[in-house]
Amino acid sequence: MRATVERAEALRLLQIEHQAVAALIDALSDEEMTRRGTIQHGMYYDQECSFKDLLAHLICYEVYTVEAIGEWRRGREHWAIEAVRDPRRGREIHYGGIADRARLSLAEQLDEYRAVSEALEREMGAMPDADWRGASSFPMAEATDLGGMIEGIMVLPPRPLYRHLPVHVPDAAQYIRSLR
């Protein structure tokens, strides 16, 4: 898979995503962020997720992307590249990202979200454009550049480019109103 946008545009869209999540964090109380059953979109039918759970979900994809960039640079394929394409494994990633962080306090999870988001922006911001369009040094099923690999993890349909939050919270103002 080849990147569908240039690195600067991907970074710009990712920053919009992070700003939108930060705005929700600033607008919500701790109780609102941890209240179960408030995320109604883009979750599996049997989930009653809180905003905190949604953050865990968002974090896992960004963690895997940062890890995959590091593995790419070492000439190795990160397991998530293929796993996100498999419906069963994708479901495991979805549930696992939330379950892995369930033990964290809200404060710890917010800290992790900020750290991971900053790390991903730093990685993409420092990346030369030539690397973004650079092919893998390991065999892959289809021709893939680094930007395409990142999109493959971060931008699975139906997500808009580098915008994961709108899949789960399509209208932030309406979501806030629903909580109050």
Rosetta blueprint (number, residue, H / E / L):
1 M L
2 R L
3 A L
4 T L
5 V L
6 E L
7 R H
8 A H
9 E H
10 A H
11 L H
12 R H
13 L H
14 L H
15 Q H
16 I H
17 E H
18 H H
19 Q H
20 A H
21 V H
22 A H
23 A H
24 L H
25 I H
26 D H
27 A H
28 L L
29 S L
30 D H
31 E H
32 E H
33 M H
34 T H
35 R L
36 R L
37 G L
38 T L
39 I L
40 Q L
41 H L
42 G L
43 M L
44 Y L
45 Y L
46 D L
47 Q L
48 E L
49 C L
50 S L
51 F H
52 K H
53 D H
54 L H
55 L H
56 A H
57 H H
58 L H
59 I H
60 C H
61 Y H
62 E H
63 V H
64 Y H
65 T H
66 V H
67 E H
68 A H
69 I H
70 G H
71 E H
72 W H
73 R H
74 R L
75 G L
76 R L
77 E L
78 H L
79 W L
80 A H
81 I H
82 E H
83 A H
84 V L
85 R L
86 D L
87 P H
88 R H
89 R H
90 G H
91 R H
92 E H
93 I H
94 H H
95 Y H
96 G H
97 G H
98 I H
99 A H
100 D H
101 R H
102 A L
103 R L
104 L L
105 S L
106 L H
107 A H
108 E H
109 Q H
110 L H
111 D H
112 E H
113 Y H
114 R H
115 A H
116 V H
117 S H
118 E H
119 A H
120 L H
121 E H
122 R H
123 E H
124 M H
125 G H
126 A H
127 M L
128 P L
129 D H
130 A H
131 D H
132 W H
133 R L
134 G L
135 A E
136 S L
137 S L
138 F L
139 P L
140 M L
141 A L
142 E L
143 A L
144 T L
145 D E
146 L H
147 G H
148 G H
149 M H
150 I H
151 E H
152 G H
153 I H
154 M H
155 V L
156 L L
157 P L
158 P L
159 R L
160 P L
161 L L
162 Y L
163 R L
164 H L
165 L H
166 P H
167 V H
168 H H
169 V L
170 P L
171 D L
172 A H
173 A H
174 Q H
175 Y H
176 I H
177 R H
178 S H
179 L H
180 R L
